[in-house]
Amino acid sequence: MKRIEDILAQCIEDIKAGKASLADCLDRYPSMRQQLEPLLRIALSIQEPPDVKPSNAFKMRTRVYLMEHIHAGRAAERTWGFGFWSNVRQVWNTVWLKRMAVVVPLMIVVLALVAGTAYAAQDSLPGDTLYPVKLGTEQIRRVLTIDDSAGTELELKFAGIRLKEIEAVADKRPDEIGVAIIGYERNLNMAIERAEHAKNSGVSASMMETVTLAISGHLSILDGLEDSVPEPAKDAIWNAEEIAINGHVKTLRALARQKPGRAAEINLGTMQGRLERAKAKSEKGAVKEAEIALTQFEELRRFGEEISEIAKGMGYDTRTVDELNARATAGQLEVLGFIYSHFPEETKEAVERAMRVSIEGHGQAVKGLQQQGALDDIPEEPPLPDEIPDDVKGRILKPESKGPGNGQL
């Protein structure tokens, strides 16, 4: 989807080149007509500044004036410096004061109008005429924020604003919800980029932790939105959740290179949140929502194994990461057993898959601990919940074939 500023620039170029009319450009983007039309009319009403050139008569008078002062200087060399520059300063001060008397009030009026418009735009939503002004003021703040830490916080603030916009437009104009989601993804990616570019590695790690904790909060907000928005808008919310999960993984991947233990701890917390979400939805019979939360849990559980691999590749001791992943398995399986008992028979396969992923992750963690002689009291195979039938337990515990034609779970 093209950005509004790119569309605006292309339309202005086409209209001025005679390739299209105002109506043609608006017809190209019917969904953006409301915000595009006023901006185009304003842009097209701005005239090119006149090409001002001095006349020959003015050039002649200036030359004569200059020569007179040169001759006067030769006749009164001792007083020339003081007298001439005194006169120039006097003329300059007079002209400058007169001009400033006009310019300053004009500048005050313009700045007041701009500030007033920007202030009025802060409550605008995607589809409103002033929404591009709102994004423009954010861009100005972004450019003026040089410090990476402050820049990261600023982008997270903007991402939070996008989430509020998603909620606001979900009922009023669901067609515009995609604009806010694209903005959310952009702000999130820019926050991660600012955190990654921090020169000091310690500061970067701290900023990465800030970003991923913020994303965990975003997921909670999106869960609430998923419960409240009309049915047609739910797909958009799930798309936003996927963006948040991807941002979470990307941020933790960077954090794991410096603090793998902390990355594993945060990831487990987010995983638990996805399981609790699935549990709450299964109790209410909302199977689709529960399945989506389970899929998110699976993705994060697999990523827990990646954190251990990152730590190993960086030369860190992986004991803490592996122990965290292994000890979390029993609690995860307990929740999954509860969800299994509440799922309809035809959808239980989704819970079985989540259990299998959890047990596979447990096996990888146990293997790492065994290699270090640090297994302690952690069971090699955690017990499956009583709610799971014996035949299902056999399927879950049976190793999956990794041969050709079988995709990895």
KELUM-398426 format. One record per residue (C-alpha): residue in three letters; x, y, z. Coordinates in Angstrom, 2 decimals. Layout:
BEGIN
   residuo      east     north        up
       ala         X         Y         Z
...
END
This chain:
BEGIN
   residuo      east     north        up
       met      0.00      0.00      0.00
       lys      1.42      3.34     -1.07
       arg      1.96      6.06      1.49
       ile     -0.23      9.16      1.26
       glu      2.80     11.41      0.70
       asp      3.96      9.29     -2.26
       ile      0.49      9.35     -3.80
       leu      0.24     13.10     -3.29
       ala      3.62     13.76     -4.93
       gln      2.80     11.56     -7.93
       cys     -0.61     13.21     -8.46
       ile      0.86     16.72     -8.31
       glu      3.54     15.74    -10.83
       asp      1.01     14.16    -13.21
       ile     -1.40     17.09    -13.01
       lys      1.30     19.70    -13.61
       ala      2.65     17.64    -16.52
       gly     -0.82     17.44    -18.06
       lys     -0.94     13.65    -17.73
       ala     -3.99     13.66    -15.46
       ser     -6.64     15.92    -14.01
       leu     -7.59     16.35    -10.37
       ala    -10.61     14.10    -10.91
       asp     -8.44     11.43    -12.55
       cys     -6.12     11.29     -9.55
       leu     -9.00     11.07     -7.08
       asp    -10.57      8.26     -9.11
       arg     -7.34      6.28     -8.85
       tyr     -7.57      6.17     -5.05
       pro    -11.27      6.16     -4.10
       ser    -10.61      4.91     -0.56
       met     -8.29      7.89      0.10
       arg    -10.37     10.54     -1.66
       gln    -11.50     12.27      1.53
       gln     -7.98     12.99      2.77
       leu     -6.33     13.32     -0.66
       glu     -8.63     15.92     -2.28
       pro     -8.07     18.84      0.17
       leu     -4.31     18.26      0.15
       leu     -4.21     18.26     -3.66
       arg     -6.26     21.45     -3.92
       ile     -3.97     23.24     -1.45
       ala     -0.82     22.02     -3.20
       leu     -2.08     23.01     -6.66
       ser     -3.13     26.45     -5.45
       ile      0.43     27.32     -4.46
       gln      1.99     29.36     -7.25
       glu      5.62     29.24     -8.28
       pro      7.50     32.33     -7.05
       pro      8.12     34.93     -9.76
       asp     11.52     35.04    -11.42
       val     12.69     38.42    -10.18
       lys     15.64     39.96    -12.05
       pro     17.03     43.53    -11.67
       ser     16.33     45.85    -14.62
       asn     19.10     47.51    -16.60
       ala     18.10     50.89    -15.14
       phe     18.43     49.54    -11.60
       lys     21.86     48.11    -12.43
       met     22.97     51.50    -13.82
       arg     21.72     53.43    -10.78
       thr     23.47     51.00     -8.46
       arg     26.73     51.34    -10.38
       val     26.55     55.16    -10.25
       tyr     25.71     55.06     -6.54
       leu     28.69     52.80     -5.87
       met     31.10     54.97     -7.90
       glu     29.96     58.10     -6.06
       his     30.83     56.53     -2.72
       ile     34.19     55.33     -4.04
       his     35.07     58.85     -5.19
       ala     33.84     60.32     -1.93
       gly     36.05     57.88     -0.08
       arg     39.12     58.94     -2.03
       ala     38.43     62.61     -1.25
       ala     37.94     61.97      2.47
       glu     39.97     58.89      3.22
       arg     40.18     59.47      6.94
       thr     36.42     59.77      7.48
       trp     35.27     57.33      4.78
       gly     35.23     54.21      6.93
       phe     33.23     55.70      9.70
       gly     30.92     57.87      7.61
       phe     30.05     55.37      4.90
       trp     29.45     52.39      7.17
       ser     27.57     54.57      9.61
       asn     25.21     55.56      6.80
       val     24.88     51.96      5.65
       arg     24.07     50.82      9.17
       gln     21.52     53.58      9.52
       val     19.83     52.67      6.24
       trp     20.03     48.95      7.01
       asn     18.56     49.39     10.49
       thr     15.72     51.48      9.11
       val     14.88     49.03      6.32
       trp     15.33     46.00      8.57
       leu     13.10     47.40     11.26
       lys     10.40     48.22      8.73
       arg     10.54     44.76      7.25
       met     10.58     43.03     10.61
       ala      7.58     45.06     11.65
       val      5.71     43.25      8.87
       val      7.43     39.87      8.94
       val      7.31     39.15     12.68
       pro      3.52     39.48     13.06
       leu      3.11     37.42      9.89
       met      5.39     34.71     11.26
       ile      3.47     34.69     14.53
       val      0.18     34.26     12.67
       val      1.58     31.46     10.47
       leu      3.12     29.63     13.43
       ala     -0.10     29.99     15.38
       leu     -2.07     28.54     12.47
       val      0.37     25.68     12.02
       ala      0.46     24.94     15.74
       gly     -3.32     25.13     15.93
       thr     -3.72     22.78     12.98
       ala     -1.17     20.34     14.40
       tyr     -2.92     20.42     17.78
       ala     -6.31     19.85     16.17
       ala     -4.85     16.95     14.16
       gln     -3.75     15.01     17.25
       asp     -7.21     13.48     17.67
       ser     -7.61     12.71     13.96
       leu     -8.00      9.14     12.73
       pro     -7.19      7.34      9.48
       gly     -9.57      8.71      6.87
       asp     -9.77     12.18      8.45
       thr     -8.54     15.18      6.46
       leu     -6.06     16.17      9.18
       tyr     -4.61     12.68      9.65
       pro     -1.63     13.38      7.30
       val     -0.89     16.47      9.42
       lys     -0.80     14.26     12.50
       leu      1.69     11.92     10.83
       gly      3.66     14.94      9.64
       thr      4.08     16.28     13.17
       glu      5.26     12.85     14.26
       gln      7.84     12.88     11.48
       ile      9.12     16.26     12.65
       arg      9.51     14.95     16.19
       arg     11.26     11.86     14.82
       val     13.79     13.92     12.85
       leu     14.50     16.17     15.83
       thr     15.12     13.21     18.17
       ile     18.80     12.36     17.73
       asp     19.37     10.19     20.80
       asp     18.61      6.52     20.00
       ser     17.18      5.77     23.43
       ala     14.76      8.69     23.24
       gly     14.01      7.77     19.62
       thr     13.10      4.22     20.63
       glu     10.75      5.48     23.34
       leu      9.19      7.91     20.85
       glu      8.47      5.18     18.30
       leu      6.93      2.99     21.00
       lys      4.71      5.92     21.94
       phe      3.64      6.30     18.31
       ala      2.99      2.54     18.13
       gly      0.70      2.90     21.14
       ile     -1.16      5.71     19.37
       arg     -1.66      3.44     16.34
       leu     -3.22      0.80     18.62
       lys     -5.68      3.40     19.93
       glu     -6.48      4.34     16.32
       ile     -7.18      0.69     15.50
       glu     -9.70      0.56     18.34
       ala    -11.31      3.87     17.31
       val    -11.80      3.03     13.63
       ala    -12.86     -0.60     14.14
       asp    -16.49      0.43     14.71
       lys    -16.69      3.70     12.77
       arg    -14.79      2.92      9.56
       pro    -13.38     -0.63      9.44
       asp    -12.03      0.00      5.92
       glu     -9.39      2.29      7.46
       ile     -8.15     -0.15     10.09
       gly     -5.44     -1.35      7.72
       val     -3.90      2.14      7.64
       ala     -3.44      2.12     11.40
       ile     -2.03     -1.42     11.35
       ile      0.52     -0.52      8.67
       gly      1.48      2.47     10.80
       tyr      1.82      0.25     13.86
       glu      4.17     -2.10     12.02
       arg      6.24      0.84     10.76
       asn      6.57      2.39     14.24
       leu      7.46     -0.96     15.78
       asn     10.15     -1.66     13.18
       met     11.60      1.82     13.64
       ala     11.73      1.35     17.41
       ile     13.64     -1.90     16.93
       glu     15.96     -0.24     14.40
       arg     16.75      2.65     16.76
       ala     17.48      0.17     19.57
       glu     19.76     -1.90     17.32
       his     21.73      1.16     16.21
       ala     22.68      2.26     19.72
       lys     26.46      2.60     19.85
       asn     26.80      1.28     23.39
       ser     25.99     -2.45     23.55
       gly     24.75     -2.18     27.13
       val     22.36      0.61     26.20
       ser     21.21     -1.37     23.16
       ala     20.40     -4.42     25.30
       ser     18.44     -2.27     27.75
       met     16.51     -0.69     24.88
       met     15.78     -4.09     23.33
       glu     14.37     -5.23     26.65
       thr     12.20     -2.12     26.78
       val     10.87     -2.78     23.28
       thr     10.02     -6.44     23.88
       leu      8.29     -5.69     27.18
       ala      6.27     -3.01     25.40
       ile      5.28     -5.55     22.75
       ser      4.05     -7.92     25.45
       gly      1.81     -5.08     26.58
       his      0.68     -4.54     22.99
       leu     -0.41     -8.17     22.78
       ser     -2.59     -7.71     25.85
       ile     -4.18     -4.63     24.26
       leu     -4.78     -6.52     21.01
       asp     -6.37     -9.38     22.96
       gly     -8.84     -6.88     24.39
       leu     -9.51     -5.45     20.95
       glu    -10.07     -8.92     19.54
       asp    -12.78     -9.44     22.14
       ser    -14.52     -6.13     21.47
       val    -14.31     -5.37     17.73
       pro    -17.01     -6.44     15.25
       glu    -16.50     -9.83     13.61
       pro    -15.34     -8.39     10.23
       ala    -12.47     -6.57     11.98
       lys    -11.08     -9.62     13.81
       asp     -8.89    -10.68     10.88
       ala     -7.19     -7.29     11.00
       ile     -6.55     -7.68     14.74
       trp     -5.00    -11.12     14.17
       asn     -2.79     -9.55     11.54
       ala     -1.67     -6.93     14.07
       glu     -0.96     -9.70     16.60
       glu      1.24    -11.46     14.05
       ile      3.17     -8.23     13.53
       ala      3.63     -7.93     17.30
       ile      4.82    -11.55     17.61
       asn      7.31    -11.05     14.75
       gly      8.61     -7.89     16.42
       his      8.88     -9.72     19.73
       val     10.97    -12.51     18.17
       lys     13.19    -10.08     16.27
       thr     13.88     -8.03     19.38
       leu     14.56    -11.04     21.61
       arg     16.88    -12.48     18.97
       ala     19.01     -9.35     19.29
       leu     18.76     -9.36     23.09
       ala     19.80    -13.02     23.21
       arg     23.18    -12.11     21.73
       gln     23.93    -10.10     24.86
       lys     21.62    -11.41     27.59
       pro     20.36    -14.88     26.61
       gly     19.03    -15.66     30.08
       arg     16.92    -12.51     30.17
       ala     15.71    -13.14     26.60
       ala     14.58    -16.67     27.57
       glu     12.84    -15.34     30.69
       ile     10.87    -12.71     28.76
       asn      9.97    -15.21     26.04
       leu      8.61    -17.68     28.60
       gly      6.46    -14.93     30.10
       thr      4.97    -14.11     26.70
       met      4.42    -17.82     26.01
       gln      2.53    -18.15     29.26
       gly      0.37    -15.20     28.27
       arg     -0.54    -16.96     25.01
       leu     -1.45    -20.13     26.89
       glu     -3.62    -18.24     29.38
       arg     -5.33    -16.58     26.42
       ala     -6.02    -19.96     24.84
       lys     -7.31    -21.30     28.16
       ala     -9.72    -18.38     28.66
       lys    -11.05    -18.74     25.11
       ser    -11.47    -22.50     25.41
       glu    -13.59    -22.01     28.55
       lys    -15.92    -19.77     26.54
       gly    -16.04    -22.14     23.59
       ala    -14.22    -19.67     21.30
       val    -12.22    -22.39     19.57
       lys    -10.84    -20.31     16.70
       glu     -9.43    -17.64     19.01
       ala     -7.96    -20.35     21.25
       glu     -6.32    -22.06     18.27
       ile     -4.70    -18.79     17.17
       ala     -3.27    -18.29     20.66
       leu     -1.97    -21.87     20.63
       thr     -0.26    -21.29     17.28
       gln      1.44    -18.22     18.73
       phe      2.54    -20.29     21.73
       glu      4.08    -22.90     19.41
       glu      6.05    -20.27     17.53
       leu      7.44    -18.82     20.75
       arg      8.24    -22.26     22.19
       arg     10.30    -23.11     19.11
       phe     12.02    -19.76     19.42
       gly     13.03    -20.72     22.97
       glu     15.23    -23.40     21.43
       glu     16.74    -20.82     19.09
       ile     17.70    -18.62     22.06
       ser     19.72    -21.54     23.44
       glu     21.45    -21.99     20.07
       ile     22.25    -18.27     19.89
       ala     23.76    -18.37     23.38
       lys     25.83    -21.41     22.46
       gly     27.06    -19.75     19.25
       met     28.08    -16.63     21.18
       gly     30.10    -18.72     23.64
       tyr     27.73    -18.22     26.60
       asp     26.89    -20.85     29.19
       thr     23.48    -22.18     28.07
       arg     22.64    -23.77     31.44
       thr     20.31    -20.96     32.55
       val     18.42    -20.85     29.26
       asp     18.01    -24.64     29.07
       glu     16.92    -24.91     32.68
       leu     14.31    -22.19     32.23
       asn     12.91    -23.89     29.12
       ala     12.89    -27.35     30.74
       arg     11.28    -26.32     34.04
       ala      8.52    -24.41     32.25
       thr      7.32    -27.51     30.41
       ala      5.33    -29.09     33.26
       gly      3.27    -25.93     33.78
       gln      2.68    -25.56     30.06
       leu      1.45    -29.14     29.74
       glu     -0.89    -28.67     32.70
       val     -2.58    -25.70     31.00
       leu     -2.69    -27.55     27.68
       gly     -4.37    -30.50     29.42
       phe     -7.11    -28.18     30.68
       ile     -7.57    -26.73     27.20
       tyr     -7.72    -30.24     25.72
       ser    -10.64    -31.15     27.98
       his    -12.59    -28.11     26.77
       phe    -11.97    -28.45     23.03
       pro    -14.45    -30.18     20.72
       glu    -13.25    -33.58     19.52
       glu    -12.66    -32.40     15.95
       thr    -10.30    -29.61     17.06
       lys     -8.28    -31.44     19.72
       glu     -5.50    -31.99     17.18
       ala     -4.45    -28.35     17.65
       val     -3.85    -28.98     21.36
       glu     -1.97    -32.19     20.64
       arg      0.33    -30.30     18.30
       ala      1.05    -27.65     20.94
       met      1.84    -30.40     23.47
       arg      4.20    -32.09     21.05
       val      6.06    -28.82     20.40
       ser      6.38    -28.25     24.15
       ile      7.74    -31.75     24.74
       glu     10.19    -31.44     21.83
       gly     11.48    -28.19     23.31
       his     11.79    -29.90     26.66
       gly     13.85    -32.66     25.06
       gln     16.26    -30.16     23.51
       ala     16.70    -28.38     26.85
       val     17.28    -31.68     28.68
       lys     19.88    -32.68     26.11
       gly     21.76    -29.41     26.67
       leu     21.67    -29.85     30.45
       gln     22.86    -33.45     30.22
       gln     25.86    -32.36     28.17
       gln     26.78    -29.98     30.99
       gly     26.00    -32.46     33.76
       ala     23.37    -30.09     35.15
       leu     20.08    -32.00     34.76
       asp     19.55    -32.24     38.55
       asp     15.88    -33.01     39.37
       ile     14.46    -32.15     35.94
       pro     12.68    -35.24     34.45
       glu     13.86    -36.39     31.04
       glu     10.22    -36.71     29.95
       pro      7.64    -34.58     31.80
       pro      4.39    -36.39     32.71
       leu      1.41    -35.60     30.52
       pro     -1.79    -34.42     32.26
       asp     -4.40    -36.98     33.36
       glu     -6.96    -35.43     31.00
       ile     -5.07    -36.88     28.04
       pro     -6.13    -40.43     26.99
       asp     -3.41    -43.05     26.83
       asp     -3.63    -43.47     23.04
       val     -3.24    -39.71     22.60
       lys     -0.25    -39.72     24.98
       gly      1.34    -42.34     22.78
       arg      0.88    -40.19     19.69
       ile      2.27    -37.11     21.39
       leu      5.33    -38.85     22.80
       lys      6.08    -40.71     19.57
       pro      8.98    -38.98     17.72
       glu      7.95    -37.38     14.45
       ser      9.61    -38.57     11.24
       lys     12.04    -36.01      9.79
       gly     12.35    -37.81      6.44
       pro     11.36    -36.49      3.02
       gly      7.78    -35.47      2.71
       asn      7.34    -34.71      6.39
       gly      7.55    -31.07      7.42
       gln      8.93    -30.13     10.75
       leu      6.32    -29.05     13.24
END
